[in-house]
Amino acid sequence: MLKKIPFKKILRYTFFLTISFLMGMGIGSYAIIYYESVATKPWSWKDSPVVVNCMGEDIDNQRIYDAVNFWILQGEKLGPIIYKGSEELCENRQAKYFILLKAAAPGQLDLNVYAITSTRRRLNNIVSATIYFDADTQNLPFLAEHELGHALGYSHVKVDGHVMYPYYEGMGGRFWFPN
């Protein structure tokens, strides 16, 4: 026979359980933000992503190839490059296992920001990414490599000459895991 539990006791347990859950979510969110700020590569892809040119002739195919090849030489696994993405694919920002290269809409990027990468993650894995380039910046040396690095899960590295340096003026073609 089950013991009858008073309503006030159930209410108290529910209250403390809810408070514990909310505190756990807050602490968990802080832990994720901290982890992203100190880890060189906090996220990764479960499967090799396909890079898709959604900018047409505005971005040079050789520039895309060089950026992808840069990361393959660093040991990253990438799928094929689609040099002319379909309109349907390019409009789907959440297409799984794709990195879309797109032109930023006017006013989408802050002043002096050449490009930005948006990733969608599930647990510890990246499932899609979109790189938005400001007008006439997509062919700058190292910019596509830098943004592709973000799409692959890398954070900024504050060492002059590193491809993941946070400012274009100090960016270079070198890559290594800092100590």
N, C-alpha and C positions, 0 to 999 in steps of 0.2 A: 504494500500500500504506500502510495506516495504521500509525502508530508506536504501540507498546504503552506505555501510561503506568503507572508503578508505583502500586500501591494507596496507599502512604503519601502520594504527591503528590496524588492525588485527594482523599484524606481531608483534607489540609492546605488545598487549594483550597476544599473544602466548608466547612471550619471558618471560614476567613476570609470566605467569602461569607455564611455565616450571621451572623457577628459584624457584618459591614458592614450587612446587612439590618436586624438588630435595632437597631443604632445609628441608622440612617436612620429607622426607625419611631419611636424615642424622640425624635429631633430634630424629626421631622415633627409628632408629637403636641404637643411643646412649642410649636412654631411656630403650630399651630392654636389652642392655649389663649391664647397671647400675642395673636394676631390678634383673637380674640373679645373680649379685654379692652380693646383700644384702638380697635377699629372701631365706629362708630355703627350701621352696618347690615352685619354680616359675612355674612349669609345672605339669600337671596331665593327666591321661588317661580318656577318655570318657567312654570306656568299659574296663572290666577286661582283662588284657593281659594274654596270654598263654605262659608259660616258656618252651622253647624247648632246649633239650640237643643235640647239633650238634658236640659234642666232643667224643661221644661214651664212651668207658670204661676209657678214660683218666680222666674223672671227676666222682667222686663217687656219685651215685644216692642219698645216704643219705646226702651228702653235699648239693646237690640241694634242697632236701626236707627241710633240716634245714634252709637254706637261705630263701626259700619261706615262711616257717612257721614263721620265725622271723618277717617278714613284715606283715603277716596275724595277728599275735598277736599285732602288732602296729596299726591295724585297716585298713590296706590296702586291697583292693579287687583284688585278683588274680584269674585267671582261672586255669584250670588243668595244670599239668606238663606232658609234653611229654618227656619220658626218652630216646627215640630213634627217633630223627627227621629224616624224609625222606631227601634224597639228594636234591630233588626239593625244599622243604621248606627251608632247610639250605643254599642253594645257593641264595635264594631270600632275600637280605638284607632289602628290603622295604615291606616285608609281613606285612600287617596291623594286629594290635592287637597281635603281637608276640614279645617276648623277646628271641632272639637267643643267646645261649651260644656257643662260638666258640674259637678255638685256633688261636692265633695271627700268622700271617705269619712272617717268619724270617725278622728281621729289621723293622717290623711294629711299634713296641713300642720303645720309648726312653730307654736309659740305666737306670736301677733302677726303671723302671715302671713295675709293676706286672700285671696290667690289665687296660683296658680303655673301656668306654661305649660310644657308639654313638647312639644318638636318632634322630628320624625324627619327626618333629612337624608340625602341621597345626593349625594356630591361637594359642589358649592357650592349646591345647591338644597334647600329645605325641601319635603318631600313630604307631610307631615301634621303636625297640631298638635292638642293638647288643652289647654283651659284649665280648671283645676279651681278653683272658688270655694268658700271656706269658707262655712258656714251664715250666711245673712242679710247677706252682703257683696256679692253680685252686682249689686245696684242702687245701690251707692255711686257718686257722681259721679266720673268719670274712671278708675275702676278697670277697667271693661271696655275702655275705650280703651287704657289702659296695657298690659293683658294681650294685647289684640289686636295692639298694637305688637310685643310679643315674638313672637307667633305669625307676624307678618309679617317678622321677622328683626332687629328693632331691639334694641339693648342699652340699658342704663341710661345716663342723662345726669345728672350731678350738678350741676344748675343749678335752683335753686328756681323753681317754677312750670311747669317743663317736664313734659309728660305722661309722659315716661319717667324722671322722678325716682325713685330707688330706694325712697323711703319715702312712704307714703300722705299723711302730714301735710304734706309739701312739694310734693306733686303738684299740677299745674294743667292748664288746658286749652290751654296754648301748646305749639307745636312748631316747631322749627327745627333745622337741622344746626349743631352747635357748631363753632367754629373749631379 
